[in-house]
Amino acid sequence: MAQIGGTKTFRFLDLPIPARANALGGNGTMAIWDDDINLSYSNPALLNHNCNNQFAFNYVNYVADLNYGNFAYAHHFKKVGTFAAGIQYFNYGKFDGRDEYDEQTGKFNAADYSLNLSLSRPISKDSCFSVGITAKTIYSHYDQYYSFGSAFDFGITYHNKHQLTASIVAKNYGKQWRPYSGKDGVKESLPADLQIGISKKIPKAPFRLIAVYDQLMKWDLTYVSPLDEANQIDPFTNEPAKKRTKSQIWGDKFIRHITIASEIIVTKNFNLRVGYNFMRGKEMKLPDKKGVNGLSLGLGFKIYKFQFSYAFSKYNIVGNSHTFSIATSLANFTKK
C-alpha cells in the first residue's frame, strides 16, 4: 500500500508507452494537438485526419528486465471520423515454477495483453472541439491463471489556432469479467483515472509548455503506515516524524497530482523533451539517497520517411526505463 500501484488489477493499462509520453513525464501528451498517432494512447480525442494511414511501434525496456510496448495504426473516414486499432502487451518473462515443497514444476510465462479500438471526431463546426473513445479488450495470463476484462477511455479536447490545447480524459473505466481465481472468484477493480491537462506553444518561441493534473477523483495520494494510526512515526527511519504545518501537508498532497513538461522545437524535424512527474519522484525517493527520481528526458527526430523517438525515465537508483518509438505514414510509400 506504499504506492497507489498495488490496489487495482490490470495495472499495465496505466503505464505510458510511447517515447514522447514517457519523455514528458508519463502523461504529458494528453493535451498536445498535432499529427502524431501516438498521442491517441494518452487521449483518444487527439486522433485527427492528419493521423491518416500512420503506423507506429513502441518498445519500453522497463525496470528489472521487464518489457512492454504496442503497435498502432490509424485511418480517417470522412463521414465517420478517425479510427485507430492497436495491440499493447506487457511481458514479464519466463519463471521457474516450484510447488510448496520447493520442487520444480517447470518453466512458465506471464504476460498481459489489450486490444484497443479508438474512434475520434470533431463536434464543432470550427473543429476546435473533438471527442474520442477507446474500447479495450484485456487478457492476462500467469502460468495456469488467467483473467479477462474490458475497459474504456473517454476524451474531450479543445484546441485553437493559437496552439492552445486543453483536454480532460477518463481512463480505464471498466470491469474484470473473469478473475484469476476462477469465474466464482472475487472481481477486482481496474485502475480508473481522471486527468485534466493543458499545453501552450509560446508565440515566437521554440517550445511548448505542458501541465497535467492526474488522479482528479482521489485527493490524498500520500502513504500513512497502518502501524502508526496517529502518523507520528517516520516510515523510513522509525523515528518520531517532524510535525508539518497544514500548508505543508496540503502542498504535499497537491503536488503529487502534478506533471510538468516542455517540448523544445529545435527544428521542424528535431525536438527535445523534458518532464517531471512529482508523484513518481515522491514515491521513489529514498531518505538517505538524493536523486532526480521522477525526471524524464527524450528527443524526437525525422529521417527520410520515419519519425524516431527516445525517452529516458528516472525511477530510482536501481532501476530506470528506456523507450524507443518509430512511426511512419504508409502514404509515403504509395504513388500519388
C-alpha positions in Angstrom: 0.0 0.0 0.0 3.0 2.3 0.0 2.2 3.3 -3.6 -1.2 3.5 -5.3 0.0 1.0 -7.9 -0.8 -2.1 -5.7 -4.5 -1.6 -5.3 -6.0 -2.4 -8.7 -5.8 -5.2 -11.3 -4.6 -4.8 -14.9 -2.2 -2.0 -13.8 -0.3 -2.4 -17.1 -3.0 -0.3 -18.7 -1.8 2.7 -16.7 1.8 2.6 -17.9 2.8 5.2 -20.5 4.0 3.6 -23.7 5.1 6.0 -26.5 8.6 7.6 -26.1 7.1 11.0 -26.4 4.7 10.4 -23.5 7.5 8.9 -21.3 9.8 11.8 -22.1 7.1 14.3 -21.0 6.6 12.8 -17.5 4.4 9.9 -18.5 1.1 11.7 -19.2 2.3 14.9 -20.7 0.9 14.1 -24.2 -2.7 14.0 -23.2 -3.1 17.7 -24.2 -1.0 18.1 -27.4 -2.6 18.6 -30.8 -0.6 17.6 -33.9 -0.3 14.7 -36.4 1.2 12.1 -34.1 -0.8 8.8 -33.9 0.9 8.0 -30.5 -0.9 10.9 -28.9 -4.1 8.8 -29.0 -2.7 6.4 -26.5 -2.9 9.1 -23.8 -6.2 10.6 -25.1 -8.4 9.2 -27.9 -9.8 12.6 -28.7 -6.4 13.6 -30.1 -6.8 11.4 -33.1 -7.5 13.5 -36.2 -7.4 13.4 -40.0 -3.7 14.2 -40.1 -3.0 10.8 -38.5 -4.4 9.0 -41.5 -2.5 5.9 -42.6 0.0 6.3 -39.8 1.6 3.2 -38.3 3.6 3.2 -35.0 5.6 0.7 -32.9 6.7 1.5 -29.4 9.0 -0.6 -27.1 9.8 0.0 -23.5 12.8 -1.6 -21.7 11.3 -1.4 -18.2 13.0 -2.0 -14.9 14.1 -5.5 -13.8 14.3 -6.7 -17.5 10.6 -6.3 -18.0 9.4 -5.3 -21.4 6.2 -3.8 -22.8 5.0 -1.9 -25.9 2.3 -1.6 -28.6 1.5 -1.5 -32.3 -1.0 1.0 -33.6 -2.5 2.0 -37.0 -4.9 4.9 -37.8 -7.2 5.6 -40.8 -9.5 8.5 -41.4 -13.0 8.1 -42.8 -14.6 11.4 -44.0 -18.1 10.9 -42.8 -17.3 9.0 -39.6 -14.0 10.2 -38.1 -10.6 8.9 -37.4 -10.3 5.3 -36.4 -7.3 3.5 -34.8 -6.5 0.0 -33.9 -3.7 -1.3 -31.7 -2.4 -4.1 -29.5 -0.4 -3.4 -26.3 1.4 -6.0 -24.3 3.4 -6.4 -21.1 5.9 -9.3 -21.0 7.1 -10.4 -17.5 9.4 -13.1 -19.0 10.0 -16.7 -18.0 9.9 -18.1 -14.5 11.0 -21.2 -12.7 7.8 -22.8 -11.3 8.0 -24.5 -7.8 5.5 -26.1 -5.5 5.1 -25.7 -1.8 7.8 -28.3 -1.2 10.3 -26.3 -3.4 10.1 -29.0 -6.1 10.5 -27.7 -9.7 7.2 -27.8 -11.7 8.7 -26.5 -14.9 9.0 -23.1 -16.5 6.1 -20.7 -17.2 5.4 -17.4 -18.8 3.5 -14.3 -17.6 2.1 -11.6 -19.8 -0.8 -9.1 -20.2 -2.5 -8.0 -23.5 -5.0 -5.5 -24.6 -6.7 -5.0 -28.0 -7.5 -1.3 -28.3 -10.0 0.2 -30.8 -10.3 4.0 -30.9 -12.6 6.5 -32.7 -12.4 10.3 -32.7 -14.3 13.1 -34.5 -14.8 16.9 -34.2 -18.0 18.0 -32.6 -18.0 21.7 -33.5 -18.2 23.5 -36.9 -14.8 25.1 -36.5 -13.3 21.6 -35.4 -11.9 23.2 -32.2 -13.7 20.6 -30.1 -13.2 16.9 -30.6 -14.3 13.7 -28.7 -12.8 10.3 -28.7 -13.3 6.8 -27.2 -11.1 3.8 -26.9 -12.5 0.3 -26.2 -10.1 -2.2 -24.6 -10.4 -6.0 -24.5 -8.0 -7.3 -21.9 -6.4 -10.7 -21.4 -3.9 -11.6 -18.7 -2.1 -14.9 -18.3 0.2 -16.0 -15.5 1.1 -19.7 -15.6 -2.3 -21.6 -15.3 -4.1 -18.5 -14.0 -5.8 -16.1 -16.5 -8.2 -13.3 -16.4 -10.5 -11.3 -18.9 -11.7 -7.8 -18.7 -12.8 -4.7 -20.7 -12.3 -1.0 -20.3 -13.0 2.3 -22.0 -11.2 5.6 -22.3 -13.2 8.8 -23.0 -11.6 12.1 -24.0 -12.6 15.7 -24.9 -10.1 18.1 -26.3 -10.2 21.8 -27.2 -7.6 23.4 -29.5 -7.3 26.6 -31.3 -5.2 28.4 -33.9 -3.1 30.0 -31.1 -1.8 26.5 -30.4 -3.5 26.2 -27.0 -4.8 22.8 -26.2 -6.9 21.6 -23.2 -8.1 18.1 -22.5 -10.0 16.0 -20.0 -9.7 12.2 -20.1 -11.3 9.4 -18.2 -9.1 6.3 -18.5 -9.6 2.6 -17.8 -13.2 2.6 -16.6 -14.4 -1.0 -17.0 -14.8 -4.4 -15.3 -12.9 -7.6 -14.7 -15.2 -10.3 -16.1 -13.2 -13.3 -15.0 -10.8 -13.1 -12.0 -7.6 -15.0 -11.9 -9.0 -17.3 -9.2 -11.8 -18.5 -11.5 -15.3 -17.4 -12.6 -16.6 -17.6 -9.0 -13.6 -15.6 -7.5 -13.6 -12.1 -6.2 -13.6 -9.5 -9.0 -11.1 -6.6 -8.7 -11.5 -3.0 -9.8 -9.5 -1.5 -12.7 -7.1 1.4 -12.4 -9.6 4.1 -13.4 -8.2 7.6 -13.6 -9.5 11.1 -14.5 -7.0 13.6 -15.8 -7.0 17.2 -17.0 -4.2 18.9 -18.9 -3.2 21.9 -20.9 -0.4 22.8 -23.3 0.6 26.1 -25.0 3.1 26.7 -27.7 4.7 30.0 -26.8 4.4 32.5 -29.7 7.7 33.2 -31.5 9.5 30.9 -29.0 10.7 27.3 -29.9 9.0 25.5 -27.0 5.7 24.2 -25.7 4.7 24.2 -22.0 2.6 21.4 -20.6 0.9 20.8 -17.2 -1.3 17.8 -16.2 -3.3 17.1 -13.1 -3.6 13.4 -12.5 -6.0 11.3 -10.3 -8.7 14.0 -10.2 -11.1 11.8 -8.2 -8.7 11.0 -5.4 -7.2 13.9 -3.4 -4.9 12.2 -0.9 -2.2 10.1 -2.6 0.1 10.1 0.4 1.1 7.0 2.3 0.2 6.5 6.0 1.6 3.4 7.8 -1.2 1.2 9.1 1.0 0.6 12.2 1.1 4.3 13.0 -2.5 5.5 13.2 -1.5 8.8 14.7 1.0 9.3 11.9 3.8 10.1 14.5 6.5 7.8 13.1 8.6 8.3 10.0 8.0 5.1 7.9 11.6 5.1 6.7 13.6 5.7 9.9 11.1 4.5 12.5 11.9 7.7 14.4 9.4 10.4 15.5 8.3 12.4 12.5 8.7 16.1 12.3 5.4 17.9 12.5 4.3 19.7 9.4 2.1 22.7 9.0 -1.3 22.5 7.4 0.0 24.3 4.3 2.9 21.9 4.0 0.5 18.9 4.2 -1.8 20.5 1.6 1.0 21.3 -0.6 2.4 17.8 -0.5 -0.9 16.3 -1.4 -1.5 18.7 -4.2 2.0 18.4 -5.9 1.6 14.6 -6.1 -1.1 15.2 -8.8 1.1 17.4 -11.0 3.2 16.6 -14.0 5.0 19.4 -15.8 6.9 19.2 -19.1 8.2 21.1 -22.0 8.9 20.3 -25.7 11.7 22.3 -27.3 11.2 22.5 -31.1 14.8 22.9 -32.3 13.9 22.4 -36.0 10.9 21.1 -37.9 12.4 17.6 -37.8 14.1 17.6 -34.4 12.9 18.4 -30.9 14.0 17.8 -27.3 11.6 16.9 -24.4 11.8 17.1 -20.6 9.3 16.3 -17.9 8.9 15.8 -14.2 6.4 13.6 -12.5 6.0 14.7 -8.9 4.1 11.6 -7.8 6.8 9.3 -9.2 9.5 11.4 -7.5 7.7 11.3 -4.2 7.1 7.5 -4.2 10.5 6.6 -5.5 12.7 8.7 -3.2 14.9 7.2 -0.5 15.7 9.0 2.8 19.5 8.5 2.5 19.9 9.0 -1.2 19.3 12.2 -3.1 18.4 11.9 -6.8 16.2 13.2 -9.6 13.6 10.4 -9.4 10.6 11.4 -11.5 12.7 13.2 -14.1 12.4 12.2 -17.8 14.2 13.2 -20.9 13.9 12.5 -24.6 14.2 13.5 -28.2 12.4 13.1 -31.5 13.8 13.3 -35.0 12.8 12.5 -38.5 15.0 10.7 -41.0 13.7 10.1 -44.5 10.1 8.9 -44.1 10.3 7.8 -40.5 9.9 9.5 -37.2 12.1 8.2 -34.3 11.8 9.0 -30.6 13.7 8.0 -27.5 13.0 8.6 -23.8 14.8 8.0 -20.6 12.7 7.8 -17.4 14.4 8.1 -14.0 12.7 5.9 -11.4 15.3 5.3 -8.7 19.0 4.4 -8.2 18.5 0.7 -9.1 16.0 0.9 -11.9 15.3 3.2 -14.9 13.4 2.9 -18.1 14.3 3.4 -21.8 11.6 3.8 -24.5 12.1 3.6 -28.3 9.4 4.6 -30.9 9.2 4.5 -34.6 6.3 5.9 -36.7 5.6 6.5 -40.4 2.8 7.1 -42.8 2.0 4.4 -45.3 1.1 7.1 -47.7 4.8 7.8 -48.0 5.3 4.5 -49.8 2.5 4.8 -52.3 2.3 6.8 -55.6 0.2 9.9 -55.5 
